[in-house]
Amino acid sequence: MTLSEKAAGLRRLHSAPELLVVVNVWDAISAKVVADQGSTALATASHSIAATLGYPDGEQIPRDLMIDMVGRIAAAVDLPVSADLESGYGDAGETVRRAIGVGIVGANLEDRMQPLADSVAAVTAAVKAGEAEGVDFVLNARTDAFLKAGDRDRAEVLTDAVERGRAFLDAGATCVFVPGKFDEATITALVEGIGERKVSLIHVPGSVPQARMAELGVARVSFGPWSQRSVLTHLAGLTRDLLAGGALPEGTQPLN
């Protein structure tokens, strides 16, 4: 597929009636493995990429290294790839432009609860960068309203998330990513406030099942660093077994 075809395909997946499930990847080989299981699109996890290269989360990894890795991921598969670009590394428009240049057709962009006007400006810059590059870029604009809520009243936090989400959509975002572990009532309120098929969620241990998220009108679900954590948990167990004299599990598959 061409870059334009991948972007158009990713946008269709966000508007389709089915829940878009994207398993997060962190390097070329994890991308290949996930793609080969029948995935329709991939998403990177910035936390996982940073950890892979020895950096803590939170834009501590140099932008050049992040762009290089998401480009390697995009080149490894023939699927649309959405990249977690954190908060844009100080220049959301330029970061998106560079990501498009290495084959990325969508992105997460987090607000970190900066002043709303600044966050909307970053979303606008990202959307304009896609337009300038001739790509129908799919922006999954993230609000950290719940992640940074502290002990604030949950109703106030929900109001903030909805206000920010609607402002991001008005600025051209495709959907709104609201990370957090939510009950059905909160998911329903987010969908009602932001829009049906406009809300993106993360699935963590104990989350509402995917099928129920779909019934509640969620557009997209991803797994953030949890896919890498699951793999590393398995690796830790395997290592303990092997150090104790065990054998590799039957059915271990070769990598192509």
C-alpha positions in Angstrom: 0.0 0.0 0.0 1.1 3.6 -0.6 1.3 6.0 2.3 -2.0 7.6 1.2 -3.7 4.2 1.0 -2.5 3.3 4.5 -3.7 6.7 5.9 -7.1 6.2 4.3 -7.3 2.7 5.6 -6.5 3.7 9.1 -9.1 6.4 9.0 -11.7 3.9 7.8 -10.8 1.6 10.7 -11.6 4.4 13.1 -15.0 5.1 11.6 -16.1 1.5 11.1 -18.7 0.1 13.4 -16.3 -2.5 14.7 -14.0 -1.7 17.6 -10.5 -1.1 16.3 -8.0 -3.2 18.3 -4.4 -2.2 18.0 -1.7 -4.1 19.9 1.2 -1.9 20.7 4.7 -2.7 19.4 8.1 -1.4 20.2 10.6 -2.6 17.5 10.6 -4.2 14.1 10.4 -7.8 15.2 7.5 -7.2 17.6 5.8 -5.4 14.8 6.2 -8.3 12.4 4.9 -10.8 15.0 1.8 -8.7 15.8 1.1 -8.0 12.1 1.3 -11.7 11.3 -1.6 -12.5 13.7 -4.2 -10.8 11.6 -3.9 -7.2 12.8 -5.5 -4.5 10.6 -3.2 -1.8 12.0 -0.4 -1.3 14.5 0.3 1.3 17.1 3.7 2.0 18.8 4.1 2.6 22.5 6.5 5.4 23.4 7.1 4.0 26.9 8.1 0.6 25.4 10.3 2.1 22.7 12.1 4.3 25.3 12.6 1.2 27.6 14.0 -0.8 24.6 16.6 1.8 24.0 17.4 2.4 27.7 15.5 5.6 28.4 12.7 6.4 31.0 9.3 7.4 29.7 8.3 11.0 29.3 10.2 12.4 26.2 13.5 11.5 27.8 14.4 9.6 24.6 15.8 11.9 21.9 13.3 12.6 19.2 15.7 11.4 16.5 15.8 7.9 18.1 12.0 7.8 18.5 11.5 8.7 14.8 14.1 6.2 13.7 12.4 3.4 15.6 8.9 4.2 14.4 10.3 4.3 10.9 11.8 0.9 11.3 8.5 -0.4 12.5 6.6 1.1 9.6 9.1 -0.4 7.2 8.8 -3.8 8.7 5.1 -4.3 7.9 2.6 -3.6 5.2 0.0 -2.2 7.6 -1.0 1.3 8.7 1.1 2.4 11.7 0.1 4.9 14.3 3.0 6.2 16.4 2.9 7.4 20.0 4.7 10.8 19.6 4.2 11.7 23.3 3.5 15.5 23.4 5.4 16.3 20.2 8.9 16.9 21.6 8.4 20.6 21.7 7.2 21.0 18.1 4.2 18.8 17.3 3.9 19.9 13.7 7.6 19.2 12.9 7.5 15.9 14.8 4.4 14.7 12.8 6.1 15.9 9.5 9.1 13.8 10.3 7.0 10.8 11.3 5.2 10.9 8.0 8.5 11.0 6.3 9.4 7.6 7.7 6.0 6.0 6.9 3.8 6.8 9.8 0.1 7.7 9.0 -1.3 8.3 12.5 -0.2 9.4 15.9 -1.1 9.8 19.6 -0.4 13.3 20.9 -0.8 13.9 24.6 -1.8 17.1 26.3 -0.1 16.5 29.7 -2.8 18.9 30.9 -1.1 21.9 29.6 -3.3 25.0 29.2 -6.1 24.1 26.8 -5.2 26.8 24.2 -1.6 25.3 24.0 -2.9 21.8 23.6 -5.3 22.8 20.9 -2.5 24.7 19.1 -0.4 21.5 19.2 -3.3 19.4 17.7 -3.8 22.1 15.0 -0.1 22.0 14.1 -0.1 18.2 13.9 -3.2 18.2 11.6 -1.8 21.0 9.4 1.5 19.0 9.1 -0.4 16.1 7.7 -2.3 18.3 5.2 1.0 19.9 4.1 2.5 16.4 3.5 -0.6 15.4 1.5 -1.6 12.7 4.0 -5.0 12.2 5.6 -3.2 11.9 8.9 -5.1 10.1 11.7 -4.6 12.0 15.0 -5.6 10.3 18.2 -5.4 13.3 20.5 -4.8 12.3 24.1 -5.9 14.0 27.3 -4.3 13.2 30.6 -7.3 14.5 32.6 -7.7 11.3 34.5 -4.0 10.4 34.7 -3.2 13.7 36.4 -6.5 14.0 38.4 -5.0 13.4 41.8 -7.7 13.7 44.4 -9.9 16.0 42.3 -13.6 15.3 42.2 -14.2 12.7 39.4 -17.1 14.7 38.0 -14.9 17.7 37.5 -12.2 15.5 35.9 -14.8 14.0 33.5 -15.9 17.5 32.6 -12.3 18.5 31.8 -11.8 15.4 29.7 -15.0 16.0 27.6 -14.1 19.7 27.2 -10.6 18.9 26.0 -11.7 16.1 23.8 -14.3 18.1 22.0 -11.8 21.0 21.5 -9.3 18.5 20.0 -12.0 17.2 17.6 -12.9 20.7 16.6 -9.2 21.3 15.9 -9.1 18.4 13.5 -8.3 15.3 15.6 -9.8 12.0 14.4 -10.6 10.7 17.9 -9.7 11.3 21.5 -7.6 9.0 23.7 -8.5 9.1 27.4 -6.2 6.7 29.2 -7.4 5.3 32.5 -9.1 2.3 34.1 -12.8 3.1 33.8 -16.1 1.5 34.8 -19.0 1.3 32.3 -20.6 4.5 33.7 -17.5 6.5 33.0 -17.0 5.1 29.5 -20.7 5.8 28.7 -20.3 9.4 29.9 -17.1 9.9 27.9 -18.8 8.6 24.7 -21.9 10.7 25.3 -19.8 13.8 25.9 -17.1 13.4 23.2 -19.0 11.4 20.6 -19.9 7.9 19.6 -17.0 6.2 17.8 -14.7 9.2 18.8 -13.3 7.8 22.0 -10.1 5.7 22.3 -9.3 3.8 25.4 -6.5 1.7 26.9 -7.1 -1.8 28.0 -5.3 -2.7 31.3 -5.7 -5.7 33.6 -9.2 -5.5 35.0 -10.6 -3.2 32.3 -14.1 -3.5 30.9 -14.1 -6.3 28.2 -13.5 -5.2 24.7 -16.9 -6.5 23.5 -18.6 -4.3 26.1 -16.4 -1.3 25.1 -17.7 -1.8 21.5 -21.3 -1.9 22.7 -20.8 1.4 24.6 -19.6 3.1 21.4 -15.8 3.2 21.8 -13.9 3.5 18.6 -10.5 2.2 19.4 -8.7 0.2 22.2 -4.9 -0.2 22.6 -2.7 -1.6 25.3 0.2 0.9 25.8 3.2 -0.7 27.5 1.2 -3.7 28.7 1.9 -5.7 25.6 5.7 -5.4 26.2 5.2 -6.0 29.9 3.4 -9.2 29.2 6.2 -10.4 26.9 8.8 -9.5 29.5 6.8 -11.2 32.2 6.9 -14.4 30.1 10.7 -13.9 29.4 11.3 -13.6 33.2 9.5 -16.9 33.8 11.2 -18.6 30.9 14.6 -17.4 32.3 13.9 -18.8 35.7 12.9 -22.1 34.2 16.0 -22.3 32.0 18.4 -21.3 34.8 16.9 -24.1 36.9 17.7 -26.6 34.2 14.4 -26.5 32.3 13.8 -26.7 28.5 12.4 -24.4 25.9 8.6 -24.8 25.7 7.2 -27.1 23.0 5.7 -25.2 20.2 8.2 -22.3 20.3 7.9 -20.7 16.8 10.9 -19.6 14.6 10.9 -15.9 13.6 10.8 -15.1 9.9 
